[in-house]
Amino acid sequence: MPRFRGMDLSLTHITSTAAVSIALAVASAFLLHWALYAVVLRLVRQRMDPVLLPALFQPTRWLVVLLALGAGVQPLDLGPRVEGLWSIGSKMVFALLVGWLLFRLMRATRVMIERSADINAEDNLKARQRHTRVRILYRIAQSVIAVLVIAMILMAIPGVRTIGVTLAASAGLVGLAVGAAAQPALKNLIAGIQMAFSEPIRLDDVVIVEGEWGRIEDITLTFVVVRIWDDRRMVVPVSYFLEKPFQNWTTKTSDLLGTVFLYVDPTADVARIREKLVEVTTANARWDKRVVLLQVTDHRADALELRCLLSARNAGVAFDLRCDVREAMLDFLRTEMPEALVRGRQRIETAEGAAMLPFTRPSDAAG
């Protein structure tokens, strides 16, 4: 009995010593990390974006704690079983913490880049390019890091490592099966990577897809979300924008030309209508002072087609400008030039002979 009592006291002493050593290591790690973070924050506060350091605070703190735990546990004789479990567990936790650190670092970098490029500016072409590229590359990096972290975790477990070696012999058949099953997903994934560099579309681009007018709201590695003008969302595979034709109104610049069609009687005074168009357009704050033009683009037996060409700084403003000008020109024709409205002519037989009498059809006066 005294011998067993001595062993119990010895084990208790070892356990208490290990607990004290681990507690001191953890406390020292917390204190060291806090001191280093405070010093670095004070030194680079004025030179570095305030997003970066707070993003790194939590992952680096637990990495320092893990390293301190390793230093505190190493001199202790915990036995082969406990040391084996500690070796496997510490490697798995280290992989997770490194992955967490890289995710936070990438997210902070993305936020800094997006902040430096204001997508709400009028001329936002370069900003939209940077937002689109960084968003796609961010998601690619997320996928790659997630796979690497999982691989590091599995490599830390001897049993799983052995199973992986066994499965390597049948990797060819498995790869063919998975590739055939996931062909559409892989196709869109590769198309998403290609889109990050070729940039057929960017965030906030104005596009017409499948006959719908809308803006690019989000771009992922496999699909694109188009916000249609009435707030519906169209989800389109990424490969669509590399394989099928679509309209992009803001590829090079957001400036656009809008058209308003007027249909008037062949005898109408076109010069007077042109003068009124210039007056109405130049008085509208939505016009960007680049183009205002009226041309006769078609001639039919009963009407002239007049095309009014107007310029605006983007698609939304161009649409509103067209509506304003169309309404003003119709009001002008109705009140000041009713003779210019489209009129049909009907042949009337009388005792004196045939005559052509006009009748007005206001509904055909504009388009």
C-alpha positions as CSV (number, residue, x, y, z in Angstrom):
1,M,0.0,0.0,0.0
2,P,2.7,2.6,0.7
3,R,4.2,1.9,-2.7
4,F,0.9,2.6,-4.5
5,R,0.3,5.7,-2.4
6,G,3.7,7.0,-3.5
7,M,2.9,6.3,-7.1
8,D,-0.4,8.2,-6.7
9,L,1.5,11.2,-5.2
10,S,4.0,11.0,-8.0
11,L,1.3,11.0,-10.7
12,T,-0.5,13.9,-8.9
13,H,2.7,15.8,-8.8
14,I,3.3,15.2,-12.5
15,T,-0.3,16.2,-13.4
16,S,-0.1,19.4,-11.4
17,T,3.3,20.2,-12.9
18,A,1.9,19.7,-16.4
19,A,-1.2,21.8,-15.7
20,V,1.0,24.7,-14.2
21,S,3.3,24.5,-17.2
22,I,0.5,24.6,-19.7
23,A,-1.3,27.4,-17.9
24,L,1.9,29.5,-17.8
25,A,2.5,28.8,-21.5
26,V,-1.1,29.9,-22.4
27,A,-1.0,33.0,-20.2
28,S,2.4,34.0,-21.6
29,A,1.1,33.5,-25.2
30,F,-2.0,35.7,-24.5
31,L,0.2,38.4,-22.9
32,L,2.8,38.3,-25.6
33,H,0.3,38.5,-28.4
34,W,-1.6,41.4,-26.8
35,A,1.7,43.3,-26.4
36,L,2.9,42.7,-29.9
37,Y,-0.5,43.6,-31.4
38,A,-0.6,46.8,-29.4
39,V,2.9,47.8,-30.6
40,V,2.2,46.9,-34.2
41,L,-1.2,48.7,-34.2
42,R,0.5,51.9,-32.8
43,L,3.3,51.7,-35.4
44,V,1.2,51.1,-38.6
45,R,-2.1,52.7,-37.7
46,Q,-1.5,55.7,-39.9
47,R,0.1,53.7,-42.8
48,M,-2.2,50.7,-43.1
49,D,-5.9,50.2,-43.8
50,P,-7.7,49.7,-40.5
51,V,-9.4,46.6,-41.8
52,L,-6.3,44.4,-42.0
53,L,-5.0,44.2,-38.4
54,P,-8.4,43.5,-36.8
55,A,-8.9,40.7,-39.3
56,L,-5.7,39.0,-38.3
57,F,-6.1,39.5,-34.5
58,Q,-8.1,36.3,-33.6
59,P,-6.3,33.8,-35.9
60,T,-2.8,34.9,-34.9
61,R,-3.7,34.9,-31.2
62,W,-4.7,31.3,-31.3
63,L,-1.7,30.4,-33.4
64,V,0.5,31.9,-30.8
65,V,-1.4,30.0,-28.1
66,L,-1.0,26.7,-30.0
67,L,2.8,27.3,-30.4
68,A,3.1,28.1,-26.7
69,L,1.2,24.9,-25.8
70,G,3.6,23.0,-27.9
71,A,6.5,24.6,-26.2
72,G,4.9,23.9,-22.8
73,V,4.0,20.3,-23.5
74,Q,7.3,19.3,-25.1
75,P,9.5,18.9,-22.0
76,L,6.8,16.9,-20.2
77,D,6.8,13.1,-20.2
78,L,3.1,12.4,-20.9
79,G,3.6,8.9,-22.3
80,P,3.5,7.7,-25.9
81,R,-0.3,7.5,-26.2
82,V,-0.9,11.1,-25.0
83,E,2.1,12.4,-27.1
84,G,0.7,10.7,-30.2
85,L,-2.7,12.2,-29.7
86,W,-1.2,15.6,-29.1
87,S,0.9,15.3,-32.3
88,I,-2.1,14.5,-34.4
89,G,-4.5,17.0,-32.7
90,S,-2.0,19.8,-32.8
91,K,-1.3,19.3,-36.5
92,M,-5.0,19.3,-37.3
93,V,-5.7,22.4,-35.2
94,F,-2.6,24.1,-36.8
95,A,-4.0,23.4,-40.3
96,L,-7.4,24.9,-39.3
97,L,-5.9,28.0,-37.8
98,V,-3.7,28.6,-40.8
99,G,-6.7,28.2,-43.1
100,W,-8.7,30.6,-40.9
101,L,-5.8,33.1,-41.0
102,L,-5.6,33.0,-44.8
103,F,-9.4,33.3,-45.1
104,R,-9.4,36.4,-42.9
105,L,-6.4,37.9,-44.8
106,M,-8.0,37.4,-48.2
107,R,-11.3,38.9,-47.0
108,A,-9.5,42.0,-45.6
109,T,-7.6,42.4,-48.8
110,R,-10.8,42.1,-50.8
111,V,-12.4,44.8,-48.7
112,M,-9.5,47.1,-49.1
113,I,-9.5,46.8,-52.8
114,E,-13.2,47.3,-53.1
115,R,-13.0,50.4,-50.9
116,S,-10.3,51.9,-53.1
117,A,-12.5,51.5,-56.2
118,D,-15.8,53.4,-55.8
119,I,-18.3,51.6,-57.9
120,N,-20.9,54.3,-57.3
121,A,-19.0,56.9,-59.3
122,E,-20.3,58.1,-62.6
123,D,-17.3,56.8,-64.6
124,N,-16.9,53.5,-62.8
125,L,-15.5,51.3,-65.5
126,K,-12.1,50.6,-63.8
127,A,-13.8,50.2,-60.4
128,R,-16.2,47.6,-61.8
129,Q,-13.3,45.8,-63.4
130,R,-11.4,45.6,-60.1
131,H,-14.5,44.6,-58.2
132,T,-15.3,41.8,-60.6
133,R,-11.8,40.4,-60.8
134,V,-11.1,40.5,-57.0
135,R,-14.5,38.8,-56.3
136,I,-13.9,36.0,-58.7
137,L,-10.3,35.5,-57.7
138,Y,-11.3,35.6,-54.0
139,R,-13.7,32.7,-54.5
140,I,-11.1,30.7,-56.4
141,A,-8.6,31.2,-53.6
142,Q,-11.3,30.2,-51.1
143,S,-11.8,26.9,-52.9
144,V,-8.1,26.2,-53.2
145,I,-7.3,27.0,-49.6
146,A,-10.3,24.9,-48.3
147,V,-9.0,21.9,-50.3
148,L,-5.5,22.4,-49.0
149,V,-6.6,22.6,-45.4
150,I,-8.7,19.4,-45.7
151,A,-5.7,17.7,-47.2
152,M,-3.4,18.9,-44.4
153,I,-5.9,17.6,-41.8
154,L,-6.2,14.2,-43.5
155,M,-2.4,13.9,-43.8
156,A,-2.1,14.4,-40.0
157,I,-4.2,11.2,-39.4
158,P,-2.1,8.0,-40.2
159,G,-5.1,5.8,-40.8
160,V,-6.6,8.1,-43.3
161,R,-3.3,8.6,-45.0
162,T,-3.0,4.8,-45.5
163,I,-6.6,4.7,-47.0
164,G,-5.6,7.5,-49.4
165,V,-2.6,5.5,-50.6
166,T,-4.9,2.4,-51.1
167,L,-7.4,4.4,-53.1
168,A,-4.7,5.9,-55.4
169,A,-4.7,2.7,-57.4
170,S,-8.3,3.2,-58.5
171,A,-8.0,7.0,-58.9
172,G,-8.2,6.7,-62.7
173,L,-11.6,5.1,-62.7
174,V,-12.9,7.3,-59.9
175,G,-11.6,10.4,-61.7
176,L,-13.4,9.4,-65.0
177,A,-16.7,8.7,-63.1
178,V,-16.5,12.0,-61.1
179,G,-15.5,13.9,-64.2
180,A,-18.4,12.6,-66.3
181,A,-20.9,13.3,-63.5
182,A,-19.6,16.8,-62.7
183,Q,-19.0,17.9,-66.3
184,P,-21.5,20.8,-66.2
185,A,-20.2,22.0,-62.9
186,L,-16.5,21.8,-64.0
187,K,-17.4,23.5,-67.2
188,N,-18.9,26.5,-65.4
189,L,-16.0,26.5,-62.9
190,I,-13.5,26.8,-65.7
191,A,-15.6,29.4,-67.4
192,G,-15.7,31.4,-64.1
193,I,-11.9,31.4,-63.9
194,Q,-11.7,32.4,-67.6
195,M,-14.2,35.2,-67.0
196,A,-11.9,36.7,-64.3
197,F,-9.4,37.6,-66.9
198,S,-11.3,38.0,-70.2
199,E,-14.1,40.1,-68.5
200,P,-17.0,39.9,-71.0
201,I,-19.1,41.1,-68.1
202,R,-18.4,43.0,-64.9
203,L,-20.3,43.9,-61.8
204,D,-23.0,46.5,-62.5
205,D,-22.8,46.1,-66.2
206,V,-26.0,46.8,-68.1
207,V,-26.9,43.8,-70.2
208,I,-29.7,42.3,-72.2
209,V,-29.9,38.5,-71.7
210,E,-32.7,36.4,-73.1
211,G,-34.5,39.5,-74.1
212,E,-34.4,40.9,-70.5
213,W,-32.8,44.3,-69.6
214,G,-30.9,44.3,-66.3
215,R,-27.6,44.8,-64.4
216,I,-25.0,42.2,-63.3
217,E,-25.6,42.0,-59.5
218,D,-23.3,39.1,-58.6
219,I,-20.7,36.8,-60.3
220,T,-19.8,33.5,-58.7
221,L,-17.6,30.7,-60.0
222,T,-20.5,28.9,-61.5
223,F,-23.4,31.3,-62.1
224,V,-24.2,35.0,-62.6
225,V,-27.1,36.9,-61.0
226,V,-28.8,39.5,-63.3
227,R,-31.0,42.0,-61.6
228,I,-33.8,42.7,-64.1
229,W,-35.4,46.2,-64.3
230,D,-38.5,45.1,-62.3
231,D,-36.3,43.6,-59.5
232,R,-36.6,40.1,-60.6
233,R,-33.4,38.0,-60.6
234,M,-32.2,35.9,-63.5
235,V,-29.7,33.2,-62.6
236,V,-27.5,32.4,-65.6
237,P,-24.7,29.8,-65.9
238,V,-21.3,31.4,-66.3
239,S,-20.6,29.5,-69.5
240,Y,-23.6,31.3,-71.1
241,F,-21.6,34.5,-71.3
242,L,-18.7,32.7,-73.1
243,E,-20.8,30.7,-75.5
244,K,-23.9,32.7,-76.5
245,P,-24.3,36.3,-77.8
246,F,-25.7,38.9,-75.5
247,Q,-25.8,42.7,-75.3
248,N,-23.5,44.6,-72.9
249,W,-24.2,48.3,-72.9
250,T,-21.3,49.3,-70.7
251,T,-18.3,47.3,-72.0
252,K,-16.1,50.3,-72.6
253,T,-18.0,53.2,-71.1
254,S,-21.4,53.8,-69.4
255,D,-22.2,56.6,-71.9
256,L,-25.1,55.6,-74.2
257,L,-27.2,57.0,-77.1
258,G,-30.9,56.7,-76.8
259,T,-33.5,57.0,-79.5
260,V,-37.0,58.4,-79.7
261,F,-39.1,57.7,-82.8
262,L,-41.8,60.2,-84.0
263,Y,-44.2,59.5,-86.9
264,V,-45.5,62.6,-88.6
265,D,-47.4,63.5,-91.7
266,P,-45.3,63.7,-94.9
267,T,-46.2,67.4,-95.2
268,A,-44.9,68.2,-91.7
269,D,-42.3,70.9,-91.1
270,V,-39.3,68.8,-90.1
271,A,-37.0,71.8,-89.5
272,R,-39.4,73.2,-86.9
273,I,-39.7,69.8,-85.1
274,R,-35.9,69.6,-85.1
275,E,-35.6,73.0,-83.4
276,K,-38.1,72.0,-80.8
277,L,-36.2,68.8,-80.1
278,V,-33.0,70.7,-79.5
279,E,-34.8,73.1,-77.2
280,V,-36.4,70.3,-75.2
281,T,-33.3,68.2,-74.9
282,T,-30.9,71.0,-73.9
283,A,-33.3,72.1,-71.2
284,N,-33.3,68.6,-69.6
285,A,-30.7,68.1,-66.8
286,R,-30.4,64.4,-67.8
287,W,-28.8,65.2,-71.2
288,D,-25.0,65.0,-71.0
289,K,-24.4,67.7,-73.7
290,R,-22.9,65.3,-76.3
291,V,-25.5,64.4,-78.9
292,V,-28.9,65.7,-79.9
293,L,-29.9,64.9,-83.5
294,L,-33.1,64.4,-85.6
295,Q,-33.1,62.5,-88.9
296,V,-35.7,61.3,-91.3
297,T,-35.0,57.6,-91.3
298,D,-38.0,56.3,-93.3
299,H,-40.7,57.4,-95.6
300,R,-44.0,55.7,-96.1
301,A,-47.1,56.8,-98.1
302,D,-48.9,58.1,-95.0
303,A,-46.0,59.1,-92.6
304,L,-42.4,60.1,-92.1
305,E,-40.3,58.3,-89.5
306,L,-38.2,60.7,-87.5
307,R,-35.4,59.4,-85.3
308,C,-34.4,61.6,-82.4
309,L,-30.9,60.6,-81.1
310,L,-30.0,61.6,-77.6
311,S,-27.0,61.0,-75.3
312,A,-26.8,60.4,-71.6
313,R,-24.2,59.3,-69.0
314,N,-25.7,55.8,-68.4
315,A,-28.5,53.5,-69.4
316,G,-30.9,54.4,-66.6
317,V,-30.5,58.1,-67.2
318,A,-30.9,57.6,-71.0
319,F,-34.2,55.8,-70.5
320,D,-35.6,58.6,-68.3
321,L,-34.3,61.2,-70.9
322,R,-36.1,59.4,-73.7
323,C,-39.4,59.3,-71.8
324,D,-39.1,63.0,-71.0
325,V,-38.3,64.0,-74.6
326,R,-41.0,61.8,-76.1
327,E,-43.7,63.3,-73.8
328,A,-42.6,66.9,-74.5
329,M,-42.5,66.3,-78.3
330,L,-45.9,64.7,-78.3
331,D,-47.3,67.6,-76.3
332,F,-45.7,70.0,-78.8
333,L,-47.2,68.2,-81.8
334,R,-50.6,68.0,-80.3
335,T,-50.8,71.7,-79.1
336,E,-48.7,73.7,-81.6
337,M,-48.4,71.5,-84.7
338,P,-51.6,69.4,-85.0
339,E,-51.2,69.4,-88.8
340,A,-48.1,67.4,-88.4
341,L,-49.9,64.4,-86.8
342,V,-50.2,61.3,-89.0
343,R,-53.3,61.4,-91.1
344,G,-54.9,58.7,-93.2
345,R,-56.4,59.7,-96.5
346,Q,-59.7,58.3,-97.7
347,R,-61.0,58.5,-101.3
348,I,-64.6,59.9,-101.4
349,E,-66.7,59.8,-104.5
350,T,-69.0,62.8,-105.1
351,A,-71.1,64.1,-107.9
352,E,-68.3,66.5,-108.8
353,G,-65.7,63.7,-108.8
354,A,-63.3,62.0,-106.5
355,A,-61.5,63.7,-103.6
356,M,-59.0,62.7,-101.0
357,L,-60.0,63.8,-97.5
358,P,-57.6,63.4,-94.6
359,F,-58.4,62.2,-91.1
360,T,-56.1,62.3,-88.1
361,R,-54.9,59.2,-86.2
362,P,-53.1,60.6,-83.1
363,S,-52.2,57.1,-81.9
364,D,-49.7,56.7,-84.8
365,A,-47.8,60.0,-84.0
366,A,-45.0,58.5,-81.9
367,G,-43.1,55.4,-81.1
